[in-house]
Amino acid sequence: MHLSTSQTAAELGITARQVRRSAASGRIVATKYGASHAFSQRQVQALERTAHRGRNWTDAAQKAALDLLATGATKALSSTERSRLKQRIRTIDVGAMAGQILRGRVSLRRAANDEARSRFAAALASELGLSAGGGLGVLVAQDANRAARRARLGLDDSGDIAVVEGGEEHSKVLEALALYTYGDARECAAATAWLTAAQAAV
């Protein structure tokens, strides 16, 4: 089911102009029909979960945050910047952190059938206590678009597979962020607990 701009604005508690601005900046994916936009429920949910204020993190800060969450160390920043980022990671809301890190590196796709879909069960699912068969699938790859094309995953703004650009060393963190942002209520809650523990360990 898709929502109009005014329905999306009402759902998010913001103005229609802010929704159009979010679509223009890429913060929410929209399907355009002439001059009108249509928004999938999953995209609206993602924007609601990851809304944040302030400046967007730089690419270096995103990479450093992924390093810190995955391994507890990073060489991407100077020691002063690293200390500031560690403090920010420990205190930031999970949703704001997901919005900062996933910005520009995730797209939703759909597999041709259930058999193809089952190949993308989140590797983190068993660690989170989720069933491997259902829910959101996740594909993390260095060249995400190429990997999605090779797997024959079609672009679908309400799809059930999150394709995330990133390296193998960050795959667990990226999976948890994708499950938090695009997953159902159970996946979101389990990912929140996992990410909160990772933040505290930084």
FENQUI-V61335 format. One line per field, one symbol per residue. ss: DSSP state (@ for helix, = for strand, . for the rest). burial: I if it has 9 or more other ideal C-beta (glycine too) atoms within 8 Angstrom, else O. A space follows every 50 residues. Layout:
ss=???
burial=???
This chain:
ss=.===@@@@@@@@...@@@@@@@@@@.....===..=====@@@@@@@@@@ ........@@@@@@@@@@@@@.......@@@@@@@@@@@@@..@@@@@@@ @@...=====...@@@@@..=...@@@@........=====..@@@@@@@ ...==.....=====..@@@@@@@@@@@@@@@..@@@@@@@@@@@@@@@@ @.
burial=OIIIIOIIIOIIOOOOOIIIOIIOOOOIIIIOOOOOIIIIIIIIIIIIII IIOOOOIOOOIIIIIIIIIIOOOIOOIOOOIIOOIIOOIIOIOIIIIIII IIIOIIIIIIIOOOOIIOIIIIOIIOOIOIOOOOIIIIIIIOOIOOIIOO IOIOOOIIIIIIIIIIOOOIIIIIIIIIIIIIIOOIIIOIIIIIIIOIIO OI
